[in-house]
Amino acid sequence: MSKLRNPDKDNRKSQPVLREQISLGLKCKLEDCDHSLTQYEGPGSDSYCRIHQLQLTEYGGMGKAERPYTFYRNWVCEDCGYDPREDTLRFGMIEDPFHKLRAMRGVMHGDHQIRKSDGGTDTADNIKTSCVLCHMAKTYREKDYLKGTIL
């Protein structure tokens, strides 16, 4: 059984590591974040500021280290208002909090309003939260599945 990481148990990085981070001017890897790297060890410690580190899935957040756009997902669909945290029919029977959050995150998508292949970015102003049904409907309505293909 997996469990959520408790941020209060994260140790501070050593002084030499912190001095090196500062001297190199290392920043959070999200495009629209200018904060310095976190001072704490743990998941994402070499890539994110503390704010975004705590938004990683290991801590119960929406962010996946390998997918920067996921940091801009929310728990509520911006189209229909669906909130998986209130969906007791589908998620009420999952007892383990780690697995429950994982299942709920799976139905919430971060949708690029301007696709990356069309010059869009992985930034907050280009990501819209949609539930899986609204995202699928938008994809077919706007024929996103055809963009970039040769017919």
C-alpha positions as CSV (number, residue, x, y, z in Angstrom):
1,M,0.0,0.0,0.0
2,S,1.4,3.4,-1.0
3,K,0.9,6.5,1.0
4,L,1.1,10.2,0.7
5,R,4.3,11.9,1.6
6,N,4.2,14.1,4.6
7,P,5.9,17.4,3.7
8,D,6.6,18.1,7.4
9,K,9.0,15.1,7.4
10,D,11.2,16.5,4.5
11,N,14.7,17.3,5.6
12,R,16.4,20.6,4.6
13,K,19.1,20.2,2.0
14,S,22.7,20.5,3.3
15,Q,24.3,23.9,3.4
16,P,26.8,23.1,0.6
17,V,23.9,22.0,-1.7
18,L,21.9,25.1,-0.9
19,R,25.0,27.4,-1.5
20,E,25.5,25.7,-4.9
21,Q,21.9,26.1,-5.9
22,I,22.1,29.8,-5.0
23,S,25.4,30.4,-6.7
24,L,24.1,28.7,-9.9
25,G,20.8,30.6,-9.7
26,L,18.8,27.4,-10.1
27,K,15.1,28.1,-10.6
28,C,11.9,26.1,-10.7
29,K,11.6,24.4,-14.1
30,L,8.0,25.5,-14.8
31,E,8.0,28.1,-17.6
32,D,6.0,30.7,-15.7
33,C,7.7,30.3,-12.3
34,D,10.7,32.4,-11.2
35,H,11.2,31.0,-7.7
36,S,14.4,29.4,-6.6
37,L,14.7,25.6,-6.2
38,T,13.2,24.2,-3.0
39,Q,15.4,24.0,0.1
40,Y,14.0,20.6,1.0
41,E,14.9,17.1,-0.1
42,G,12.2,14.8,-1.6
43,P,10.5,14.3,-4.9
44,G,11.1,17.2,-7.3
45,S,13.9,18.7,-5.1
46,D,16.2,19.2,-8.1
47,S,13.5,20.7,-10.4
48,Y,10.9,22.6,-8.5
49,C,10.4,25.4,-6.0
50,R,8.8,24.4,-2.7
51,I,5.4,25.6,-3.8
52,H,5.4,23.3,-6.9
53,Q,7.2,20.5,-5.1
54,L,4.3,20.2,-2.7
55,Q,1.9,20.1,-5.7
56,L,3.4,16.8,-6.9
57,T,1.3,13.7,-6.8
58,E,3.5,12.2,-4.1
59,Y,2.2,14.9,-1.8
60,G,-1.4,14.5,-2.9
61,G,-1.3,17.2,-5.6
62,M,-2.0,17.2,-9.3
63,G,1.5,17.7,-10.6
64,K,3.6,15.0,-12.3
65,A,7.3,15.8,-12.6
66,E,7.5,14.6,-16.2
67,R,4.5,16.5,-17.3
68,P,4.7,20.2,-16.4
69,Y,1.2,21.1,-17.6
70,T,-0.3,18.9,-14.9
71,F,0.6,21.5,-12.3
72,Y,-2.1,23.7,-13.7
73,R,-4.9,21.1,-13.4
74,N,-7.6,21.7,-10.7
75,W,-10.1,19.5,-9.0
76,V,-13.1,21.1,-10.8
77,C,-13.9,20.9,-14.5
78,E,-14.0,24.4,-16.0
79,D,-16.7,23.3,-18.4
80,C,-19.3,21.4,-16.5
81,G,-18.3,21.9,-12.8
82,Y,-17.7,18.2,-12.1
83,D,-15.6,17.6,-8.9
84,P,-14.4,14.1,-8.4
85,R,-13.9,14.8,-4.7
86,E,-17.7,14.9,-4.4
87,D,-18.3,11.8,-6.5
88,T,-19.0,9.2,-3.8
89,L,-20.5,6.8,-6.4
90,R,-17.2,6.3,-8.2
91,F,-14.6,7.1,-5.6
92,G,-16.4,6.6,-2.2
93,M,-15.4,2.9,-2.0
94,I,-11.7,3.5,-2.4
95,E,-10.3,3.5,1.1
96,D,-6.6,4.2,0.6
97,P,-6.2,8.0,0.2
98,F,-3.2,7.6,-2.2
99,H,-5.2,5.4,-4.5
100,K,-8.3,7.5,-4.2
101,L,-6.4,10.7,-5.2
102,R,-4.7,8.8,-8.1
103,A,-8.1,7.7,-9.4
104,M,-9.7,11.1,-9.0
105,R,-6.7,12.8,-10.8
106,G,-7.1,10.4,-13.7
107,V,-10.5,11.9,-14.6
108,M,-9.2,15.5,-14.6
109,H,-7.2,16.6,-17.6
110,G,-5.0,19.6,-18.2
111,D,-6.0,20.6,-21.7
112,H,-3.7,22.9,-23.8
113,Q,-5.9,25.6,-25.3
114,I,-3.2,26.2,-27.9
115,R,-1.6,22.8,-28.7
116,K,2.2,22.7,-28.1
117,S,2.7,21.6,-31.7
118,D,0.9,24.9,-32.7
119,G,3.2,27.0,-30.4
120,G,1.3,26.6,-27.1
121,T,3.0,26.5,-23.8
122,D,2.9,24.6,-20.5
123,T,1.8,27.7,-18.6
124,A,-1.2,28.5,-16.5
125,D,-2.8,30.8,-19.1
126,N,-2.7,28.0,-21.7
127,I,-4.0,25.1,-19.6
128,K,-7.7,24.5,-18.9
129,T,-9.0,21.9,-16.5
130,S,-11.5,19.5,-18.0
131,C,-13.0,16.3,-16.9
132,V,-12.4,13.4,-19.2
133,L,-15.9,13.6,-20.8
134,C,-15.6,17.4,-21.5
135,H,-12.1,17.0,-22.8
136,M,-13.1,14.2,-25.1
137,A,-16.1,16.2,-26.4
138,K,-13.9,19.2,-27.1
139,T,-11.3,17.1,-28.9
140,Y,-13.9,15.7,-31.2
141,R,-15.9,19.0,-31.6
142,E,-12.7,20.9,-32.6
143,K,-11.3,17.9,-34.5
144,D,-8.0,18.1,-32.6
145,Y,-7.4,14.5,-33.4
146,L,-7.1,15.5,-37.1
147,K,-4.7,18.4,-36.6
148,G,-1.2,17.7,-37.8
149,T,-2.3,14.7,-39.9
150,I,-2.1,14.3,-43.6
151,L,-5.4,13.3,-45.1
